[in-house]
Amino acid sequence: MRNVITVILCGLMVAGCAIQRAEIASRAQIELVGMSKKDLLLCAGAPLREERAEDLEFLTFAGGGDSVGSAVATSTSPNTAMAVSKSAHRYCEATFVLKNGMVQKVNYQGRTGGLLTKGEQCAFIVENCVKQ
């Protein structure tokens, strides 16, 4: 019984962290608008890609990389067993749209999180940029 309680508590702690990261990523999409390119690079580091289109600049950063999985195993007799597993690799690409050296918009793409934790993998990119 003690092991079951420990597993449940660990699961709740992990879920709490994911929810907190999702909140950070969501706040970043609002709070980072107006940030200078210099400040963005200071807090987020060097971008993976840079593109320009007319008077806009696009800086793309990659982050995250958690894997989540589940497995079910059953045995119908001593000589027969069946197992099913599923896993998903979560990641984020955050693209910052800049005009005149200032952030105008923050877009997230990829498998950024779960049903209740959308964007949580993006927090790994923006957490140093968001006010604590």
Secondary structure, 3 states (H helix, E strand, C coil): CHHHHHHHHHHHHHHHHHHHHHHHHHHHHHHCCCCEHHHHHHHHCCCCEEEEECCEEEEEEEEEEEEEEEEEEEEEECCEEEEEEEEEEEEEEEEEEEECCEEEEEEEECCCCCCCCCCHHHHHHHCCCCCC
